[in-house]
Amino acid sequence: MKTILIYESTHHGNTKKLVDAVAKRYGIRTATVEEAAAMDLSAYDRIGIASGVAFGKFYEATERFMDDSLPKGKDVFFLERLFFPLYLRK
């Protein structure tokens, strides 16, 4: 299956590190949300979405991409990177 992993990585770049590791391991093409919005994704069988999460939601550009540009009828998977402060852990 032809797969692409689309991501938005801000702040410390941790989502990009995760995406790069997955892409290297599985030979998956990657693109930022901005790049993917301008691409024809119809040739891909499976589309991955990777984003950090802020206040319980993917980043705004990722949400917008999923609403406006994600092709219908494709297998989709998600990678999310959460920040969970040490002081909140029990």
N, CA, C and O atoms as a GROMACS GRO file, in nm:
protein
  360
    1MET      N    1   0.084  -0.119   0.000
    1MET     CA    2   0.000   0.000   0.000
    1MET      C    3   0.088   0.125   0.000
    1MET      O    4   0.187   0.133   0.073
    2LYS      N    5   0.052   0.220  -0.081
    2LYS     CA    6   0.124   0.346  -0.087
    2LYS      C    7   0.075   0.435   0.027
    2LYS      O    8  -0.044   0.464   0.039
    3THR      N    9   0.170   0.479   0.110
    3THR     CA   10   0.135   0.550   0.232
    3THR      C   11   0.209   0.682   0.241
    3THR      O   12   0.325   0.692   0.201
    4ILE      N   13   0.142   0.783   0.294
    4ILE     CA   14   0.204   0.912   0.323
    4ILE      C   15   0.168   0.949   0.467
    4ILE      O   16   0.057   0.922   0.515
    5LEU      N   17   0.262   1.011   0.534
    5LEU     CA   18   0.242   1.056   0.671
    5LEU      C   19   0.251   1.208   0.672
    5LEU      O   20   0.357   1.265   0.646
    6ILE      N   21   0.140   1.272   0.702
    6ILE     CA   22   0.128   1.418   0.700
    6ILE      C   23   0.134   1.468   0.842
    6ILE      O   24   0.066   1.415   0.930
    7TYR      N   25   0.214   1.572   0.865
    7TYR     CA   26   0.236   1.613   1.004
    7TYR      C   27   0.241   1.764   1.021
    7TYR      O   28   0.264   1.840   0.926
    8GLU      N   29   0.218   1.804   1.144
    8GLU     CA   30   0.242   1.941   1.188
    8GLU      C   31   0.325   1.931   1.315
    8GLU      O   32   0.286   1.866   1.412
    9SER      N   33   0.439   1.995   1.313
    9SER     CA   34   0.530   1.988   1.427
    9SER      C   35   0.571   2.130   1.465
    9SER      O   36   0.632   2.200   1.384
   10THR      N   37   0.539   2.170   1.584
   10THR     CA   38   0.574   2.304   1.632
   10THR      C   39   0.654   2.293   1.760
   10THR      O   40   0.683   2.183   1.807
   11HIS      N   41   0.689   2.403   1.815
   11HIS     CA   42   0.760   2.412   1.943
   11HIS      C   43   0.896   2.343   1.938
   11HIS      O   44   0.992   2.400   1.886
   12HIS      N   45   0.906   2.222   1.990
   12HIS     CA   46   1.035   2.153   2.004
   12HIS      C   47   1.064   2.055   1.892
   12HIS      O   48   1.173   1.997   1.889
   13GLY      N   49   0.972   2.036   1.800
   13GLY     CA   50   0.996   1.945   1.688
   13GLY      C   51   0.984   1.797   1.722
   13GLY      O   52   1.033   1.712   1.647
   14ASN      N   53   0.921   1.765   1.833
   14ASN     CA   54   0.911   1.625   1.874
   14ASN      C   55   0.822   1.542   1.782
   14ASN      O   56   0.850   1.424   1.760
   15THR      N   57   0.716   1.601   1.729
   15THR     CA   58   0.631   1.527   1.636
   15THR      C   59   0.709   1.492   1.510
   15THR      O   60   0.696   1.382   1.457
   16LYS      N   61   0.789   1.585   1.461
   16LYS     CA   62   0.871   1.558   1.342
   16LYS      C   63   0.970   1.445   1.370
   16LYS      O   64   0.994   1.361   1.284
   17LYS      N   65   1.028   1.443   1.489
   17LYS     CA   66   1.120   1.333   1.525
   17LYS      C   67   1.048   1.199   1.518
   17LYS      O   68   1.103   1.102   1.466
   18LEU      N   69   0.927   1.193   1.570
   18LEU     CA   70   0.847   1.071   1.566
   18LEU      C   71   0.816   1.033   1.422
   18LEU      O   72   0.832   0.917   1.383
   19VAL      N   73   0.772   1.129   1.343
   19VAL     CA   74   0.739   1.106   1.202
   19VAL      C   75   0.861   1.057   1.125
   19VAL      O   76   0.852   0.962   1.047
   20ASP      N   77   0.975   1.120   1.146
   20ASP     CA   78   1.098   1.079   1.076
   20ASP      C   79   1.136   0.936   1.110
   20ASP      O   80   1.179   0.861   1.022
   21ALA      N   81   1.122   0.897   1.236
   21ALA     CA   82   1.156   0.761   1.278
   21ALA      C   83   1.062   0.659   1.213
   21ALA      O   84   1.108   0.556   1.164
   22VAL      N   85   0.933   0.687   1.211
   22VAL     CA   86   0.836   0.597   1.150
   22VAL      C   87   0.860   0.588   1.000
   22VAL      O   88   0.859   0.479   0.943
   23ALA      N   89   0.883   0.702   0.936
   23ALA     CA   90   0.906   0.705   0.791
   23ALA      C   91   1.031   0.626   0.753
   23ALA      O   92   1.031   0.553   0.654
   24LYS      N   93   1.136   0.641   0.831
   24LYS     CA   94   1.260   0.568   0.804
   24LYS      C   95   1.239   0.418   0.819
   24LYS      O   96   1.284   0.339   0.736
   25ARG      N   97   1.172   0.378   0.925
   25ARG     CA   98   1.150   0.236   0.952
   25ARG      C   99   1.063   0.169   0.847
   25ARG      O  100   1.089   0.054   0.810
   26TYR      N  101   0.960   0.238   0.799
   26TYR     CA  102   0.864   0.177   0.708
   26TYR      C  103   0.870   0.229   0.564
   26TYR      O  104   0.790   0.188   0.481
   27GLY      N  105   0.962   0.317   0.534
   27GLY     CA  106   0.975   0.370   0.399
   27GLY      C  107   0.854   0.450   0.353
   27GLY      O  108   0.809   0.437   0.239
   28ILE      N  109   0.804   0.532   0.442
   28ILE     CA  110   0.684   0.612   0.415
   28ILE      C  111   0.725   0.754   0.374
   28ILE      O  112   0.818   0.811   0.432
   29ARG      N  113   0.657   0.808   0.277
   29ARG     CA  114   0.678   0.947   0.240
   29ARG      C  115   0.614   1.037   0.346
   29ARG      O  116   0.512   1.002   0.405
   30THR      N  117   0.675   1.153   0.369
   30THR     CA  118   0.620   1.249   0.464
   30THR      C  119   0.597   1.383   0.395
   30THR      O  120   0.658   1.414   0.293
   31ALA      N  121   0.508   1.461   0.453
   31ALA     CA  122   0.481   1.597   0.406
   31ALA      C  123   0.422   1.676   0.522
   31ALA      O  124   0.349   1.622   0.605
   32THR      N  125   0.454   1.803   0.526
   32THR     CA  126   0.390   1.888   0.626
   32THR      C  127   0.244   1.909   0.586
   32THR      O  128   0.205   1.884   0.472
   33VAL      N  129   0.165   1.955   0.680
   33VAL     CA  130   0.024   1.985   0.651
   33VAL      C  131   0.014   2.086   0.536
   33VAL      O  132  -0.071   2.072   0.448
   34GLU      N  133   0.100   2.186   0.538
   34GLU     CA  134   0.098   2.288   0.433
   34GLU      C  135   0.133   2.229   0.298
   34GLU      O  136   0.069   2.261   0.198
   35GLU      N  137   0.235   2.142   0.293
   35GLU     CA  138   0.272   2.078   0.166
   35GLU      C  139   0.160   1.988   0.117
   35GLU      O  140   0.127   1.989  -0.002
   36ALA      N  141   0.102   1.910   0.207
   36ALA     CA  142  -0.001   1.814   0.169
   36ALA      C  143  -0.127   1.882   0.117
   36ALA      O  144  -0.195   1.828   0.030
   37ALA      N  145  -0.159   1.999   0.171
   37ALA     CA  146  -0.279   2.070   0.127
   37ALA      C  147  -0.272   2.106  -0.021
   37ALA      O  148  -0.375   2.123  -0.087
   38ALA      N  149  -0.150   2.118  -0.074
   38ALA     CA  150  -0.131   2.153  -0.215
   38ALA      C  151  -0.108   2.030  -0.303
   38ALA      O  152  -0.089   2.043  -0.424
   39MET      N  153  -0.109   1.910  -0.244
   39MET     CA  154  -0.079   1.787  -0.318
   39MET      C  155  -0.206   1.715  -0.361
   39MET      O  156  -0.313   1.733  -0.302
   40ASP      N  157  -0.192   1.633  -0.466
   40ASP     CA  158  -0.298   1.540  -0.505
   40ASP      C  159  -0.271   1.411  -0.429
   40ASP      O  160  -0.175   1.340  -0.460
   41LEU      N  161  -0.353   1.380  -0.332
   41LEU     CA  162  -0.332   1.263  -0.247
   41LEU      C  163  -0.407   1.140  -0.296
   41LEU      O  164  -0.410   1.037  -0.228
   42SER      N  165  -0.468   1.149  -0.412
   42SER     CA  166  -0.550   1.037  -0.461
   42SER      C  167  -0.468   0.911  -0.488
   42SER      O  168  -0.524   0.801  -0.488
   43ALA      N  169  -0.338   0.923  -0.512
   43ALA     CA  170  -0.254   0.806  -0.541
   43ALA      C  171  -0.218   0.727  -0.416
   43ALA      O  172  -0.166   0.616  -0.426
   44TYR      N  173  -0.246   0.781  -0.299
   44TYR     CA  174  -0.211   0.714  -0.173
   44TYR      C  175  -0.328   0.630  -0.123
   44TYR      O  176  -0.443   0.674  -0.121
   45ASP      N  177  -0.295   0.508  -0.082
   45ASP     CA  178  -0.397   0.418  -0.028
   45ASP      C  179  -0.423   0.445   0.119
   45ASP      O  180  -0.535   0.430   0.168
   46ARG      N  181  -0.317   0.487   0.190
   46ARG     CA  182  -0.326   0.508   0.334
   46ARG      C  183  -0.262   0.642   0.367
   46ARG      O  184  -0.155   0.675   0.316
   47ILE      N  185  -0.330   0.719   0.451
   47ILE     CA  186  -0.283   0.852   0.488
   47ILE      C  187  -0.273   0.859   0.639
   47ILE      O  188  -0.371   0.835   0.710
   48GLY      N  189  -0.154   0.892   0.688
   48GLY     CA  190  -0.134   0.911   0.830
   48GLY      C  191  -0.135   1.058   0.864
   48GLY      O  192  -0.090   1.142   0.786
   49ILE      N  193  -0.187   1.090   0.979
   49ILE     CA  194  -0.191   1.227   1.029
   49ILE      C  195  -0.118   1.228   1.163
   49ILE      O  196  -0.151   1.150   1.253
   50ALA      N  197  -0.019   1.315   1.176
   50ALA     CA  198   0.057   1.325   1.301
   50ALA      C  199   0.058   1.470   1.346
   50ALA      O  200   0.083   1.561   1.268
   51SER      N  201   0.030   1.488   1.474
   51SER     CA  202   0.024   1.624   1.528
   51SER      C  203   0.039   1.618   1.678
   51SER      O  204   0.006   1.519   1.743
   52GLY      N  205   0.089   1.727   1.732
   52GLY     CA  206   0.081   1.743   1.876
   52GLY      C  207  -0.064   1.771   1.912
   52GLY      O  208  -0.148   1.797   1.826
   53VAL      N  209  -0.091   1.766   2.039
   53VAL     CA  210  -0.226   1.791   2.088
   53VAL      C  211  -0.220   1.904   2.190
   53VAL      O  212  -0.139   1.901   2.283
   54ALA      N  213  -0.306   2.003   2.172
   54ALA     CA  214  -0.314   2.114   2.266
   54ALA      C  215  -0.458   2.130   2.310
   54ALA      O  216  -0.548   2.143   2.227
   55PHE      N  217  -0.479   2.128   2.439
   55PHE     CA  218  -0.613   2.142   2.495
   55PHE      C  219  -0.710   2.038   2.439
   55PHE      O  220  -0.826   2.067   2.413
   56GLY      N  221  -0.659   1.916   2.421
   56GLY     CA  222  -0.743   1.805   2.378
   56GLY      C  223  -0.771   1.797   2.229
   56GLY      O  224  -0.852   1.715   2.187
   57LYS      N  225  -0.706   1.880   2.148
   57LYS     CA  226  -0.730   1.882   2.005
   57LYS      C  227  -0.598   1.883   1.930
   57LYS      O  228  -0.497   1.929   1.981
   58PHE      N  229  -0.601   1.830   1.805
   58PHE     CA  230  -0.486   1.846   1.718
   58PHE      C  231  -0.464   1.995   1.693
   58PHE      O  232  -0.555   2.076   1.713
   59TYR      N  233  -0.345   2.030   1.650
   59TYR     CA  234  -0.317   2.170   1.619
   59TYR      C  235  -0.412   2.220   1.510
   59TYR      O  236  -0.464   2.142   1.430
   60GLU      N  237  -0.435   2.351   1.509
   60GLU     CA  238  -0.537   2.412   1.422
   60GLU      C  239  -0.517   2.380   1.274
   60GLU      O  240  -0.614   2.346   1.206
   61ALA      N  241  -0.395   2.392   1.222
   61ALA     CA  242  -0.372   2.365   1.080
   61ALA      C  243  -0.401   2.219   1.045
   61ALA      O  244  -0.450   2.190   0.936
   62THR      N  245  -0.373   2.128   1.138
   62THR     CA  246  -0.403   1.986   1.116
   62THR      C  247  -0.553   1.965   1.111
   62THR      O  248  -0.603   1.894   1.023
   63GLU      N  249  -0.625   2.024   1.204
   63GLU     CA  250  -0.772   2.013   1.205
   63GLU      C  251  -0.830   2.068   1.074
   63GLU      O  252  -0.919   2.006   1.015
   64ARG      N  253  -0.780   2.182   1.030
   64ARG     CA  254  -0.828   2.243   0.906
   64ARG      C  255  -0.799   2.152   0.786
   64ARG      O  256  -0.884   2.135   0.699
   65PHE      N  257  -0.678   2.094   0.782
   65PHE     CA  258  -0.643   2.003   0.673
   65PHE      C  259  -0.739   1.884   0.670
   65PHE      O  260  -0.787   1.846   0.564
   66MET      N  261  -0.766   1.826   0.786
   66MET     CA  262  -0.855   1.709   0.790
   66MET      C  263  -0.996   1.746   0.744
   66MET      O  264  -1.062   1.667   0.677
   67ASP      N  265  -1.042   1.864   0.779
   67ASP     CA  266  -1.175   1.909   0.738
   67ASP      C  267  -1.182   1.941   0.589
   67ASP      O  268  -1.281   1.908   0.523
   68ASP      N  269  -1.078   2.005   0.536
   68ASP     CA  270  -1.083   2.060   0.400
   68ASP      C  271  -1.015   1.977   0.292
   68ASP      O  272  -1.058   1.980   0.177
   69SER      N  273  -0.911   1.903   0.326
   69SER     CA  274  -0.826   1.844   0.223
   69SER      C  275  -0.809   1.694   0.229
   69SER      O  276  -0.755   1.635   0.135
   70LEU      N  277  -0.853   1.629   0.334
   70LEU     CA  278  -0.835   1.485   0.346
   70LEU      C  279  -0.932   1.414   0.251
   70LEU      O  280  -1.053   1.430   0.262
   71PRO      N  281  -0.877   1.335   0.157
   71PRO     CA  282  -0.966   1.267   0.060
   71PRO      C  283  -1.057   1.165   0.129
   71PRO      O  284  -1.019   1.102   0.228
   72LYS      N  285  -1.174   1.152   0.078
   72LYS     CA  286  -1.271   1.055   0.130
   72LYS      C  287  -1.235   0.914   0.081
   72LYS      O  288  -1.175   0.898  -0.025
   73GLY      N  289  -1.271   0.814   0.160
   73GLY     CA  290  -1.255   0.676   0.118
   73GLY      C  291  -1.116   0.619   0.132
   73GLY      O  292  -1.087   0.512   0.077
   74LYS      N  293  -1.028   0.686   0.204
   74LYS     CA  294  -0.891   0.638   0.224
   74LYS      C  295  -0.878   0.580   0.365
   74LYS      O  296  -0.946   0.622   0.458
   75ASP      N  297  -0.788   0.483   0.378
   75ASP     CA  298  -0.752   0.436   0.512
   75ASP      C  299  -0.673   0.547   0.578
   75ASP      O  300  -0.582   0.603   0.518
   76VAL      N  301  -0.707   0.580   0.701
   76VAL     CA  302  -0.641   0.688   0.773
   76VAL      C  303  -0.598   0.636   0.909
   76VAL      O  304  -0.671   0.563   0.975
   77PHE      N  305  -0.476   0.677   0.950
   77PHE     CA  306  -0.431   0.646   1.086
   77PHE      C  307  -0.376   0.772   1.148
   77PHE      O  308  -0.341   0.867   1.077
   78PHE      N  309  -0.367   0.774   1.279
   78PHE     CA  310  -0.325   0.894   1.351
   78PHE      C  311  -0.209   0.863   1.445
   78PHE      O  312  -0.204   0.758   1.508
   79LEU      N  313  -0.117   0.958   1.453
   79LEU     CA  314  -0.011   0.959   1.553
   79LEU      C  315  -0.028   1.088   1.629
   79LEU      O  316  -0.029   1.196   1.570
   80GLU      N  317  -0.040   1.078   1.758
   80GLU     CA  318  -0.051   1.200   1.836
   80GLU      C  319   0.057   1.203   1.941
   80GLU      O  320   0.093   1.100   1.999
   81ARG      N  321   0.108   1.319   1.964
   81ARG     CA  322   0.211   1.338   2.065
   81ARG      C  323   0.155   1.431   2.170
   81ARG      O  324   0.118   1.545   2.142
   82LEU      N  325   0.149   1.380   2.292
   82LEU     CA  326   0.091   1.457   2.402
   82LEU      C  327   0.199   1.505   2.496
   82LEU      O  328   0.300   1.437   2.518
   83PHE      N  329   0.178   1.620   2.551
   83PHE     CA  330   0.263   1.672   2.657
   83PHE      C  331   0.190   1.649   2.787
   83PHE      O  332   0.076   1.691   2.804
   84PHE      N  333   0.256   1.582   2.878
   84PHE     CA  334   0.195   1.556   3.008
   84PHE      C  335   0.299   1.595   3.113
   84PHE      O  336   0.392   1.518   3.138
   85PRO      N  337   0.284   1.710   3.175
   85PRO     CA  338   0.385   1.759   3.269
   85PRO      C  339   0.412   1.661   3.383
   85PRO      O  340   0.321   1.596   3.435
   86LEU      N  341   0.537   1.653   3.420
   86LEU     CA  342   0.577   1.563   3.529
   86LEU      C  343   0.504   1.593   3.658
   86LEU      O  344   0.472   1.502   3.734
   87TYR      N  345   0.477   1.722   3.684
   87TYR     CA  346   0.413   1.756   3.812
   87TYR      C  347   0.268   1.708   3.819
   87TYR      O  348   0.210   1.706   3.928
   88LEU      N  349   0.208   1.670   3.708
   88LEU     CA  350   0.071   1.619   3.708
   88LEU      C  351   0.066   1.468   3.720
   88LEU      O  352  -0.041   1.411   3.744
   89ARG      N  353   0.180   1.402   3.705
   89ARG     CA  354   0.184   1.256   3.715
   89ARG      C  355   0.182   1.214   3.860
   89ARG      O  356   0.240   1.281   3.946
   90LYS      N  357   0.118   1.104   3.887
   90LYS     CA  358   0.111   1.051   4.024
   90LYS      C  359   0.187   0.922   4.035
   90LYS      O  360   0.193   0.863   4.142
   0.00000   0.00000   0.00000
